[in-house]
């Protein structure tokens, strides 16, 4: 009996050692999210949720210990590759693996993996199962998808050609609202731009409500209002080829991460042109926040509305989407925030207001209810 207990303990110890080689224990500290932890260890959020199912959808607590996949621990014998040119490549399922993780490992879509393995139940794969991960010929579905992607690219190229038929000024472009937009270079001022484009300084200030005296390099300035009907037509062309989908788990995690980062600045004062904790304007807060996920947004709210992501219907709004308003009395977009919560028809958003600085507001507030314009989806797969 004692020998049996010793043997059982030895086997358990060996299996624990093997498992520990494949995982890393991480203790959550202040300011961390699943997204930031995944980025730190160069793994996906889904990999973390796979090993820590109780953390999915739950509030991440300080000092929580998470198991992280150890990318350095790779099995050398998990592939079976035939030398025949016409054969397929297979993967032998290991402990803790799912179809999603296998798809990520071989850089193919989950749909493609299911297509290659029609007899496999995704919810019940077993250790030792052989999963086909590549095939010589493309399926009709793949071909159709590629044709659709090519068509979308061609459509956008045509829109770009219509929007900006000439390239006389490398710093001048036409956005999706039909506005002529100039990107500021070193030494340029409002006065210089007014001379260059034959428009008064007053008109430039009216077209760019958030503009500041000392123009930072890279700031986008509207120098001529566009044709609204043309812009509307161009938006219809682009959006007609765009299938709007719900946020993936990865992008939902990014949205939560962005909301947490922006919320750290609640109470920070408003500052025209500001992009730091010393003060933000509305677009500066968004510009600074999205930098945390290596996404560079245009520098003004009107340019974000025109060129960041794509416009969606209000009923499709989700966390992390940008929401736009007009507060200048002329109907043009000049204010932006990021959606933090949705309760039925009510949308809550974080933004930097002139009066109160960085705060969370609601579309049910009369002021913003009357001034809502549109919502853009910027977190895309």
QUILIN-V331889 format. One record per helix or strand of 2 or more residues. SS is the DSSP state (H for helix, E for strand). FROM is the first residue (numbers start at 1). LEN is the number of residues. If there is no record, write none. Layout:
# QUILIN-V331889
ss->[SS & SS]
from->[FROM & FROM]
len->[LEN & LEN]
This chain:
# QUILIN-V331889
ss->[H & E & H & H & H & E & E & E & H & H & E & H & E & E & H & H & E & H & H & E & E & H & H & E & H & E & E & E & E & H & E]
from->[2 & 23 & 34 & 45 & 53 & 65 & 79 & 89 & 99 & 110 & 130 & 140 & 172 & 180 & 190 & 201 & 220 & 228 & 249 & 275 & 279 & 282 & 301 & 310 & 314 & 322 & 335 & 346 & 357 & 366 & 372]
len->[21 & 5 & 8 & 7 & 3 & 5 & 3 & 4 & 7 & 7 & 5 & 24 & 3 & 4 & 7 & 7 & 5 & 13 & 15 & 2 & 2 & 12 & 7 & 3 & 3 & 4 & 9 & 8 & 6 & 6 & 6]
